[in-house]
Amino acid sequence: MTTTLLRRGLAYVFLVVLAAAILLPFVWMAISSVKADRDVFTVPIQWIPKSYHWSNFTDIWTQIPLATYLENSLLLSVVITFLQVLTGSFAAYGFAKMRFPGRDALFVGYIATIAVPWQAYMIPQYIIMDKLGLVNTRWSLILIQAFGAFGVFLMRQFYLTIPDEISEAARLDGLSEYGIWARIMLPLSKPALASLALLTFVNTWNDYMGPFIYLTDNNLWTVQIGLRSFIGQYDAQYAMIMAGSVISVVPILVVFLLGQRYFVRGIATTGLKG
């Protein structure tokens, strides 16, 4: 009993230390957002600012079109998340519940693309988008991110935990494959759908290289690109960058808090059967 309590206590201490290490950069970012520029990178770090510049959070809206950047980020994140959830869940149903020649080989080949770094096909991808006239439009980012092998893998693993007898009974009742997917599989897959949606939303919201490469119009920039406006050739407004970063974290925090219950359950159940 004593050994069990000791192990549990050590585990809690380890988790607290780990959580503190993860949260420390965010705490520093939040504190730096109310500092003056000259105080952001002082040595040693000033955890308690000498003066609080709360005006950073109001000035940033007038110095750059932050509302436009946030709107662009939100639009891209919502659209890409919806498309990835739609295409990922639909393709995963075919790989998990339908039988056709070469199914497993095709799935392995598709999942293997996860191991290919984006830099390997970045230039050919850009050339294709340029030939289609989609560079400097939101469509370029939407099209290249509307499909994802990870989403297919995640949803397929969850579908495999659903008994085949359910879909077989639906087929005997005359339900089509589209109907089985839409009326049976999707309602049963809320945890996995929420997990995929959350991961895709966060990844799209934090994406820097994609908008940096494809979007040149200032009115199309996302918040990650827009914060670069505070970096000049010889200096940078670090306090404003931190204030903008704090503001940009809020939507992700809200989405995670709303979907954390489904997220944890979805991640825990997608690996039960392979």
C-alpha positions as CSV (number, residue, x, y, z in Angstrom):
1,M,0.0,0.0,0.0
2,T,2.8,2.4,1.0
3,T,4.7,1.5,-2.2
4,T,1.6,2.2,-4.3
5,L,1.0,5.6,-2.7
6,L,4.7,6.5,-3.2
7,R,4.6,5.5,-6.9
8,R,1.4,7.5,-7.4
9,G,2.9,10.5,-5.6
10,L,6.0,10.4,-7.7
11,A,3.9,10.1,-10.8
12,Y,1.9,13.2,-9.8
13,V,5.1,15.1,-9.1
14,F,6.5,14.1,-12.5
15,L,3.3,15.2,-14.3
16,V,3.2,18.5,-12.4
17,V,6.8,19.2,-13.4
18,L,6.2,18.2,-17.0
19,A,3.0,20.4,-17.2
20,A,5.0,23.3,-15.7
21,A,7.7,22.9,-18.3
22,I,5.2,22.8,-21.1
23,L,3.3,25.9,-19.8
24,L,6.4,27.9,-19.0
25,P,6.8,29.3,-22.6
26,F,3.2,30.3,-22.7
27,V,3.4,32.1,-19.3
28,W,6.5,33.9,-20.6
29,M,4.7,34.9,-23.8
30,A,1.7,36.2,-21.8
31,I,3.9,38.2,-19.5
32,S,6.0,39.6,-22.4
33,S,2.8,40.8,-24.1
34,V,2.3,43.5,-21.5
35,K,6.0,44.6,-21.4
36,A,7.8,47.3,-23.3
37,D,9.9,46.1,-26.3
38,R,13.2,46.8,-24.4
39,D,12.1,44.5,-21.5
40,V,11.1,41.4,-23.4
41,F,14.5,39.8,-23.7
42,T,16.2,41.1,-20.6
43,V,18.7,38.9,-18.8
44,P,17.7,37.6,-16.3
45,I,14.1,37.3,-17.3
46,Q,11.7,39.7,-15.6
47,W,8.8,37.5,-14.6
48,I,7.1,40.6,-13.0
49,P,7.2,43.5,-15.4
50,K,8.4,46.9,-14.1
51,S,5.4,48.5,-15.9
52,Y,2.3,46.9,-17.5
53,H,1.6,48.1,-21.1
54,W,-2.0,46.8,-21.5
55,S,-2.3,49.2,-24.4
56,N,-0.4,46.6,-26.5
57,F,-3.6,44.7,-26.9
58,T,-5.5,47.7,-28.2
59,D,-2.7,49.2,-30.3
60,I,-2.1,46.0,-32.3
61,W,-5.5,46.3,-33.9
62,T,-4.7,49.7,-35.3
63,Q,-1.0,49.0,-36.3
64,I,-1.9,46.0,-38.5
65,P,-5.3,44.7,-39.9
66,L,-5.4,42.0,-37.2
67,A,-9.1,41.5,-37.6
68,T,-8.6,40.7,-41.3
69,Y,-5.8,38.3,-40.5
70,L,-7.9,36.5,-37.9
71,E,-10.8,36.3,-40.3
72,N,-8.6,34.7,-43.0
73,S,-7.1,32.2,-40.5
74,L,-10.6,31.3,-39.2
75,L,-12.0,30.9,-42.7
76,L,-9.2,28.6,-43.9
77,S,-9.2,26.6,-40.7
78,V,-12.9,25.9,-40.8
79,V,-13.1,25.1,-44.5
80,I,-10.0,22.8,-44.5
81,T,-11.1,21.1,-41.3
82,F,-14.6,20.4,-42.7
83,L,-13.1,19.0,-46.0
84,Q,-10.5,16.9,-44.2
85,V,-13.1,15.4,-41.9
86,L,-15.5,14.8,-44.8
87,T,-12.9,13.2,-47.2
88,G,-11.0,11.4,-44.4
89,S,-14.1,9.8,-42.9
90,F,-15.5,8.8,-46.4
91,A,-12.2,7.3,-47.6
92,A,-11.7,5.5,-44.3
93,Y,-15.1,3.8,-44.6
94,G,-14.0,2.3,-47.9
95,F,-10.7,1.0,-46.4
96,A,-12.3,-0.4,-43.3
97,K,-15.8,-1.7,-44.3
98,M,-15.7,-2.4,-48.0
99,R,-13.9,-5.3,-49.7
100,F,-12.2,-4.8,-53.1
101,P,-9.0,-6.1,-54.7
102,G,-5.8,-4.3,-53.6
103,R,-7.6,-2.6,-50.7
104,D,-4.9,-3.2,-48.1
105,A,-2.0,-2.5,-50.5
106,L,-3.6,0.8,-51.6
107,F,-4.1,1.8,-48.0
108,V,-0.5,1.0,-47.1
109,G,0.7,3.0,-50.1
110,Y,-1.5,6.0,-49.2
111,I,-0.5,6.0,-45.6
112,A,3.2,5.7,-46.6
113,T,2.9,9.2,-48.1
114,I,2.9,10.5,-44.5
115,A,6.6,9.7,-44.4
116,V,7.3,11.9,-47.4
117,P,8.4,15.3,-46.3
118,W,6.5,18.3,-47.7
119,Q,9.7,19.8,-48.9
120,A,10.1,16.9,-51.4
121,Y,7.0,17.9,-53.4
122,M,6.6,21.5,-52.4
123,I,8.0,22.9,-55.7
124,P,6.1,20.6,-58.1
125,Q,2.9,21.4,-56.0
126,Y,3.6,25.1,-56.4
127,I,4.1,24.8,-60.2
128,I,0.8,23.0,-60.5
129,M,-1.1,25.7,-58.5
130,D,0.6,28.4,-60.6
131,K,-0.4,26.7,-63.9
132,L,-4.0,26.5,-62.6
133,G,-3.8,30.2,-61.7
134,L,-4.6,29.6,-58.0
135,V,-1.5,31.2,-56.5
136,N,-2.4,34.1,-54.3
137,T,-5.8,32.7,-53.7
138,R,-7.3,30.8,-50.8
139,W,-8.2,28.0,-53.1
140,S,-4.5,26.9,-53.4
141,L,-4.3,26.2,-49.6
142,I,-7.8,24.7,-49.5
143,L,-7.1,22.2,-52.4
144,I,-3.7,21.0,-51.2
145,Q,-4.9,20.5,-47.6
146,A,-8.4,19.2,-48.3
147,F,-7.1,15.6,-48.2
148,G,-4.9,14.0,-45.6
149,A,-3.5,10.5,-45.1
150,F,-3.4,10.9,-41.4
151,G,-7.1,11.6,-41.2
152,V,-7.9,8.5,-43.2
153,F,-5.7,6.4,-40.9
154,L,-7.3,7.9,-37.8
155,M,-10.8,7.3,-39.0
156,R,-10.1,3.8,-40.3
157,Q,-8.7,2.7,-37.0
158,F,-11.9,3.9,-35.3
159,Y,-14.1,2.3,-37.9
160,L,-12.4,-1.1,-37.3
161,T,-13.6,-1.0,-33.7
162,I,-17.3,-0.9,-34.9
163,P,-18.6,-4.5,-35.4
164,D,-19.1,-5.5,-39.1
165,E,-22.4,-7.0,-38.1
166,I,-23.9,-3.5,-37.9
167,S,-23.1,-2.6,-41.5
168,E,-24.0,-6.1,-42.7
169,A,-27.5,-5.8,-41.1
170,A,-27.9,-2.3,-42.7
171,R,-27.1,-3.8,-46.1
172,L,-29.7,-6.6,-45.6
173,D,-32.2,-3.8,-44.8
174,G,-31.5,-2.2,-48.2
175,L,-29.3,0.7,-47.0
176,S,-26.7,1.8,-49.5
177,E,-23.0,2.2,-48.7
178,Y,-23.5,6.0,-48.7
179,G,-26.4,5.6,-46.3
180,I,-24.4,3.3,-44.0
181,W,-21.6,5.8,-43.9
182,A,-23.8,8.8,-43.3
183,R,-26.5,7.3,-41.0
184,I,-24.6,4.7,-39.0
185,M,-20.8,5.2,-39.1
186,L,-20.7,9.0,-38.7
187,P,-23.0,9.1,-35.7
188,L,-21.0,6.3,-34.0
189,S,-17.7,8.1,-34.8
190,K,-18.2,11.4,-33.0
191,P,-15.0,11.0,-30.8
192,A,-12.8,10.2,-33.8
193,L,-14.4,13.0,-35.8
194,A,-13.8,15.5,-33.0
195,S,-10.2,14.4,-32.7
196,L,-9.5,14.8,-36.4
197,A,-11.3,18.1,-36.5
198,L,-9.3,19.5,-33.5
199,L,-6.0,18.3,-34.9
200,T,-6.7,19.6,-38.3
201,F,-8.0,23.0,-37.0
202,V,-4.9,23.5,-34.9
203,N,-2.5,22.5,-37.6
204,T,-4.2,24.8,-40.2
205,W,-4.4,27.7,-37.8
206,N,-0.7,27.4,-36.9
207,D,0.4,26.9,-40.5
208,Y,3.1,29.3,-41.6
209,M,4.8,28.0,-44.6
210,G,1.7,27.4,-46.7
211,P,0.3,30.9,-46.5
212,F,3.9,32.3,-46.7
213,I,4.4,30.6,-50.1
214,Y,1.0,30.9,-51.7
215,L,-0.4,34.2,-50.4
216,T,1.2,37.5,-51.4
217,D,-1.8,39.8,-51.0
218,N,-1.9,41.5,-47.6
219,N,-5.7,41.1,-47.5
220,L,-5.3,37.3,-47.7
221,W,-2.6,36.9,-45.1
222,T,-3.3,34.7,-42.0
223,V,-2.5,35.9,-38.5
224,Q,0.8,33.9,-38.5
225,I,2.0,35.8,-41.6
226,G,0.5,39.1,-40.4
227,L,2.6,39.1,-37.2
228,R,5.7,39.3,-39.4
229,S,4.7,42.9,-40.0
230,F,6.3,43.8,-36.7
231,I,9.7,42.5,-37.8
232,G,11.8,45.1,-39.6
233,Q,15.2,45.0,-41.3
234,Y,17.0,46.2,-38.2
235,D,14.6,45.9,-35.3
236,A,11.4,44.2,-34.2
237,Q,8.4,45.1,-32.0
238,Y,8.6,42.0,-29.8
239,A,6.0,43.1,-27.3
240,M,3.4,43.5,-30.2
241,I,4.4,40.0,-31.5
242,M,3.8,38.5,-28.1
243,A,0.4,40.3,-27.8
244,G,-0.6,39.1,-31.2
245,S,0.5,35.6,-30.3
246,V,-1.6,35.6,-27.2
247,I,-4.6,36.7,-29.2
248,S,-4.0,34.0,-31.8
249,V,-3.9,31.3,-29.1
250,V,-7.4,32.2,-27.9
251,P,-9.4,30.5,-30.7
252,I,-7.3,27.3,-30.4
253,L,-7.9,27.3,-26.6
254,V,-11.7,27.7,-27.1
255,V,-11.8,24.9,-29.7
256,F,-9.8,22.5,-27.4
257,L,-11.9,23.2,-24.3
258,L,-15.1,22.6,-26.3
259,G,-13.9,19.3,-27.8
260,Q,-11.4,17.9,-25.2
261,R,-13.8,15.2,-24.0
262,Y,-14.3,13.8,-27.4
263,F,-10.6,14.4,-28.3
264,V,-9.3,12.2,-25.4
265,R,-11.8,9.5,-26.1
266,G,-11.2,9.5,-29.8
267,I,-7.4,9.2,-29.5
268,A,-7.8,6.5,-26.8
269,T,-10.0,4.3,-29.0
270,T,-8.5,4.7,-32.5
271,G,-5.7,2.2,-31.7
272,L,-7.7,-0.6,-30.2
273,K,-7.9,-2.7,-33.3
274,G,-5.7,-2.8,-36.4
